[in-house]
């Protein structure tokens, strides 16, 4: 049984429907991928903001520690000078 001219439009429509269905399926798959990447991107953006805030906190803590270290060095120098003076005073007293 061969196809006649009357059957050809139906075959064309059938092929068009198949192509349309395949495109719709591909669109669904692509949309799912886009959604997945958007979710990943959102998670990464949140992680970036979190890490930035933690880096700022760490930077502030480092600056605070540098100030404390400078203060402690001054205190050590002062105590060392005082110790040296006391040693000289006691050395003079023992002579």
C-alpha positions as CSV (number, residue, x, y, z in Angstrom):
1,X,0.0,0.0,0.0
2,X,1.7,3.2,-1.2
3,X,1.3,6.7,0.1
4,X,-0.7,9.0,-2.1
5,X,-0.7,12.8,-2.4
6,X,-3.6,12.8,0.1
7,X,-1.5,11.1,2.8
8,X,1.6,13.3,2.5
9,X,0.1,16.3,4.5
10,X,-0.6,14.0,7.4
11,X,2.9,12.6,7.3
12,X,4.3,16.2,7.3
13,X,2.1,17.1,10.3
14,X,3.1,14.0,12.1
15,X,6.8,14.8,11.6
16,X,6.2,18.3,12.8
17,X,4.5,17.0,15.9
18,X,7.4,14.7,16.7
19,X,9.9,17.6,16.2
20,X,7.7,19.8,18.4
21,X,7.6,17.2,21.1
22,X,11.4,16.6,21.0
23,X,11.9,20.4,21.3
24,X,9.6,20.6,24.2
25,X,11.4,17.7,25.9
26,X,14.8,19.4,25.3
27,X,13.3,22.7,26.7
28,X,12.3,20.8,29.8
29,X,15.7,19.3,30.2
30,X,17.4,22.7,29.6
31,X,15.1,24.5,32.0
32,X,16.0,21.9,34.7
33,X,19.7,22.5,34.0
34,X,19.2,26.3,34.2
35,X,17.4,25.9,37.4
36,X,20.1,23.7,38.8
37,X,22.8,26.2,37.8
38,X,20.8,29.1,39.2
39,X,20.5,27.3,42.6
40,X,24.2,26.5,42.5
41,X,24.9,30.2,41.7
42,X,22.7,31.4,44.5
43,X,24.4,29.0,47.0
44,X,27.8,30.2,45.8
45,X,26.8,33.8,46.1
46,X,25.7,33.2,49.7
47,X,28.9,31.4,50.5
48,X,30.9,34.3,49.0
49,X,29.1,36.8,51.1
50,X,29.6,34.6,54.2
51,X,33.3,34.2,53.5
52,X,33.8,37.9,52.8
53,X,32.2,38.7,56.2
54,X,34.5,36.2,57.9
55,X,37.5,37.6,56.2
56,X,36.5,41.1,57.4
57,X,36.2,39.8,60.9
58,X,39.6,38.1,60.7
59,X,41.1,41.3,59.3
60,X,39.7,43.3,62.2
61,X,41.0,40.7,64.7
62,X,44.5,40.8,63.1
63,X,44.6,44.6,63.3
64,X,43.5,44.4,67.0
65,X,46.2,41.8,67.7
66,X,48.8,44.0,66.0
67,X,47.8,46.9,68.3
68,X,48.0,44.6,71.3
69,X,51.4,43.3,70.2
70,X,52.7,46.8,69.8
71,X,51.4,47.7,73.3
72,X,53.0,44.6,74.8
73,X,56.3,45.4,73.2
74,X,56.2,48.8,74.7
75,X,55.4,47.2,78.1
76,X,58.2,44.7,77.7
77,X,60.6,47.6,76.9
78,X,59.4,49.6,79.9
79,X,59.8,46.6,82.2
80,X,63.2,45.7,80.8
81,X,64.3,49.3,81.4
82,X,62.9,49.2,85.0
83,X,64.6,45.8,85.6
84,X,67.9,47.2,84.4
85,X,67.5,50.3,86.6
86,X,66.7,48.1,89.6
87,X,69.7,45.9,89.0
88,X,71.9,48.9,88.8
89,X,70.4,50.3,92.1
90,X,70.9,47.0,93.9
91,X,74.4,46.5,92.5
92,X,75.3,50.0,93.9
93,X,73.7,49.1,97.3
94,X,75.7,45.8,97.6
95,X,79.1,47.5,96.9
